[in-house]
């Protein structure tokens, strides 16, 4: 069995040692509730990360603020932002064939706009409707498409429909690059699950046989953008989250100094207590408030 | 390399031999165009099969009739019909927990009704709308669900949306059985592709990790229902179609006497001319009209 994580809840000397070890705390936003006290990180650098692409960083800052958690917009890394950065600063497709066809909500649009990236689709009401018989013809012959689209970016879209998928497929079939804000299969909400961004893009994967480049956790594109902003020593940073396959994997693949799993979310300790488990955190606690410095 | 198929186009003695060998012709409906002459099958038993679940058998009979191809409703096997038969005669879930939640179009509803199967969802306008904030609560706590749903049946749905997927997931998470009319990833139309039934159900597969029982080609549930109706000797039957992964596989797995690939559709002969090809027809022609008896 893989080396098992250290359990911190109730072990004050282990908690103190843990706190002294790290200067940078990268929190999964989903962990945070109103009045969560980030005592472990008091006086240290804090970064917030989320794979939810439906909101912009400004929206998240407001949300954190309403929960009584102070933050700067630069400290927030959301998958919509990572995607915009990746498109504008890494891919840098030559104009004019560098427009983005967006399957997703307003958060993506805000971040693309702030990076000066042109896009179509997204929340445009023209795409929120049923297919008509003429649509089949116009999608097939290209007359309904924007010839300058070079990228399809799929995120969580609460208004997904047959028209958007048909157009997305058509762009991909004509050679557009395929990106996804993230590939989480589910969106946890109300103590159950709803379709996540990964379940919005998967029809296109199924149709094309092609997998998108994903820009959210655990993609290192997001880690690179955090490091690009703050120039920190990865060995002094700890990733804190509740999902093994995104949060903890993100920290492990980013070779951070530590990873801390908090058992108030989707993942359970049984997942790393099995033979062959390949995503094992360095530490775990039952709940975030167990970490009192 | 696997034994290669016999090429019939232009080889009249091979065509005659082929014609004499089979008494039952099972045609993929997608092959047929207006005024297609089924000369090869003249005087023999003909069966029509299709994975498209959006129409009922009665709809297909009308369509064949409008193309000048005579047929009986009993000779038409569509995946909506196979699904209804499978639910009513094979699964036979005990009442009252035997309702079906339908993701799909009217064809499925017609066939379920004709088998006396109760259902919710489908074309009901109540499911063709955006999510509201209350929907998340009501789906999660079950108050929006029908407690008697025991089956989720997903087919091609031109009105797929986030609400339908969220409800479908919730039924599956609560133990409903998972069926699909078929799992074709694409729907060929206008010389390109649109999302097929398999790209409608795949978000639910992605969320649950569970694969549905598929009732269309190449599922042998459909072959069993054909045999159940006509009691024929499989060795005397030939499957004729243009898709290797559905049509030809259907005939091979059904151990029919023959399979004939027609190269006017999606599949190309290069697909069986490679090392390791595992779906190889017994015969092929360039086009159906090459088969003049």
Contacts between the chains, C-beta under 8 A, distances in Angstrom:
chain1	res1	chain2	res2	distance
A	130	B	158	7.1
A	130	B	159	6.3
A	131	B	158	5.7
A	136	B	189	5.6
A	136	B	190	5.3
A	136	B	194	6.9
A	137	B	190	5.9
A	139	B	190	7.9
A	139	B	192	7.7
A	139	B	194	7.7
A	140	B	189	7.1
A	140	B	190	3.5
A	140	B	191	6.3
A	140	B	192	4.6
A	141	B	190	7.5
A	157	B	162	7.5
A	158	B	130	7.1
A	158	B	131	5.6
A	158	B	162	4.9
A	159	B	130	6.3
A	159	B	161	7.5
A	159	B	162	6.9
A	160	B	160	7.3
A	160	B	161	6.6
A	160	B	162	5.7
A	160	B	165	7.9
A	161	B	159	7.5
A	161	B	160	6.5
A	161	B	161	5.8
A	162	B	157	7.5
A	162	B	158	4.9
A	162	B	159	6.9
A	162	B	160	5.7
A	162	B	194	7.7
A	162	B	195	6.3
A	165	B	160	7.9
A	165	B	195	4.9
A	165	B	199	7.1
A	166	B	194	5.0
A	166	B	195	6.3
A	169	B	193	6.6
A	169	B	194	7.2
A	169	B	195	6.8
A	170	B	192	6.9
A	173	B	192	6.8
A	173	B	193	7.2
A	185	B	206	4.8
A	185	B	207	5.3
A	186	B	207	5.5
A	189	B	136	5.6
A	189	B	140	7.1
A	190	B	136	5.3
A	190	B	137	5.9
A	190	B	139	7.8
A	190	B	140	3.5
A	190	B	141	7.5
A	191	B	140	6.3
A	192	B	139	7.7
A	192	B	140	4.6
A	192	B	170	6.8
A	192	B	173	6.8
A	193	B	169	6.5
A	193	B	173	7.2
A	193	B	207	6.5
A	194	B	136	6.8
A	194	B	139	7.7
A	194	B	162	7.7
A	194	B	166	5.0
A	194	B	169	7.2
A	195	B	162	6.3
A	195	B	165	4.9
A	195	B	166	6.3
A	195	B	169	6.8
A	195	B	203	5.6
A	195	B	207	6.4
A	196	B	207	7.7
A	198	B	206	6.2
A	199	B	165	7.1
A	199	B	203	3.9
A	199	B	204	8.0
A	199	B	206	4.8
A	199	B	207	5.5
A	200	B	203	7.3
A	202	B	202	5.2
A	202	B	203	5.8
A	202	B	206	4.8
A	203	B	195	5.6
A	203	B	199	3.9
A	203	B	200	7.3
A	203	B	202	5.9
A	203	B	203	6.9
A	204	B	199	8.0
A	206	B	185	4.8
A	206	B	198	6.2
A	206	B	199	4.8
A	206	B	202	4.9
A	207	B	185	5.3
A	207	B	186	5.4
A	207	B	193	6.5
A	207	B	195	6.3
A	207	B	196	7.7
A	207	B	199	5.5
